[in-house]
């Protein structure tokens, strides 16, 4: 190479060249703002109206607020909801932590298998879990009747305690997965140091391991709390027949089932829930920040020595095994079995009533079949576009000089404060108000947009850590080498982010497949999804078709996880 | 045409957090020369480099190469990095892990839509320039640290940039490779003749490589001189300390004759100093005497032509090739080096008048 004498190309005045960077960044931010604002404003607007917002004769009023806030029934439901959420969270957190430590840090037999088995409910829709428990442990459930036949005392599932147990089963994997990945990342030298300092293995777990989990515990506890406050399916399916109501089921009853829909009441209750959850989400952010001092710097990934439980290890393993079999495998197996028989009961041999009729019903009824097709389309295509959008938002938030990038972070995470059912209400009303877009409601486009808004925080937080892990010198080097911001994203960031994008995509696809709450208010003839069809069928008393739909949904999820894991090496959790 | 790199009035105000501010940095870097920005971490050297690269935006200032203005806040002109036509080597080398060595080096040329055959030729030229011609098919993780650093350098010069920026490129290398690398790097820079700005906190690196050194502290430019001048005539006590004077004693000026200054130390010892600075000393000025440990000799009391100090040994450390002693002079402690072990508890130290620097007390 000859000595490189720089040649000066531009004259004395250098001028900025045009670049698409700012335009793309602005568009991304604008879309994010729209996603959050679009479903919010009709709710606020409606809360001050005396009649449904689409009617011509409507007047401003404060009556909705005075009416709801003065209603004892509302406060009773609120109290019940809070009690339900708190007890569920405490139970789920305690069991989740114990399981995480036992499975990751002790030498109990079968621990390898337990890791995956315990996480199963994380990937199952709570609606399916509710149906599964109903079929297995409900008053007419397979298991309940079986136990009664043996002359043993049985239980009442349709009670506060029963609902809490099922909800806790659903949320245990949250704490378990967060605590497990925190355990995997924590520096084993910290535990070794305690052992050198004279601590027994058990003392090490008690004084070092579990306290180090605090950030993960704080985070997952608040996540569970927020999520259980808005949980619809389990209280609805298990509590409906005995008159148990939470805020979510109350909204559902007001808006979907009720004969005369009280729009004002729905709006006020929605706002109340949003404000409450916003506070919790804010608290979660603050506490997580405070807990940063606990973050340990990862050392060499040497496997820590497992705590030897001695002779007790067999007994502990049996307990964990019973939890897995009774709590997860049997209910799910029960609903799968039910989908293949005409009637499931311990009094008759299921092999004699085997049938594929339930599946035939699903696939021959156009509306049911369409709901399956819609769900699959949404989870494949919308999730793909969604994760790309969320990645670009994350890159704008963390890797640009865009002035409002901090605002973008908050915006992208804010939908956490919106329960799915309320997002559905918001989108529905926005569609009623904005003329000319009503026909879209009949397509899955609307559903896809609403789901994208609902899971924006999930996708954003799935991608962000991967973005932050990439040294900023890599994109700086690309800029210096002559690439624009967009060029850097295309050639450097997205290729490096490929594994994170893939696992984010699978996570989003599973979530879209499971989602039902957002769709409840929003769906119409052409845009039903599996979840809405399940609830419809359930209300008509069709247990077996519900079981068939549940089985189809679990099957697709399993295929997604296995195929992505085997072929693409996708790991959904560390 | 004159293609010096000119930085005028570069100022960056304090951002919340720990980022260093820059206050009114002025530097002219002669075309084809290598200037080092030297200073402790947080002194503003990296901020200055990033402002030159366009990776950070100053509040005020002009940065230009001849008439090519890259930053001119008065005209609200701040070119983004990709429009500056510069090359840069980062501390971590920042090789893109998903691209082979060839593609890493070819990246800029591809963006410039250079033809395929031309790209191939220039990439191979660049890799041969850094003696890595046969590694173009490897991925970065398959290379040693030294090889990665050279790929980064090839990537930075392949576009024939008007300016090369180096951000502590040797700090991630083993001590042994570091010394050969800096000789190699300096030799290459001189052969290519590219204007270069080099950032480091290692003073020996700076001395070995630079045409000129700019010492920075807390966002200020303290001194901008060729290495020898910097060593012989540091402008401030901070500069003296940073480039290797190891001991400081307080005292008061007792007489001034031309550049011959007498200073009384706190225990009453008198020291005669030949001061080469431009400062004007007066009687009773409070001063700091800076002493370079490598110039201090252990001698007998009758040695003439310099100052003799008596000191007791506080501690001795064996460093392999020499011994280092911390001694107490009665006016403060000093570091002294000897080749052999010392058996005495007290030493007589000989300090030549021109081995001592004089600064006003702060």
Interface residues (C-beta under 8 A of the other chain):
Chain A: X1 X3 X4 X5 X6 X8 X9 X10 X11 X12 X13 X14 X16 X17 X19 X401 X471 X473 X474 X476 X477 X478 X479 X480 X481 X482 X483 X484 X487 X491 X492 X495 X496 X498
Chain B: X1 X3 X53 X54 X55 X57 X65 X66 X67 X68 X69 X70 X77 X79 X80 X81 X82 X83 X84 X85 X86 X87 X88 X90 X91 X92 X94 X96 X97 X98 X107 X108 X111 X112 X122 X125 X126 X128 X129 X155 X157 X159 X160 X161 X162 X163 X165 X191 X192 X193 X194 X195
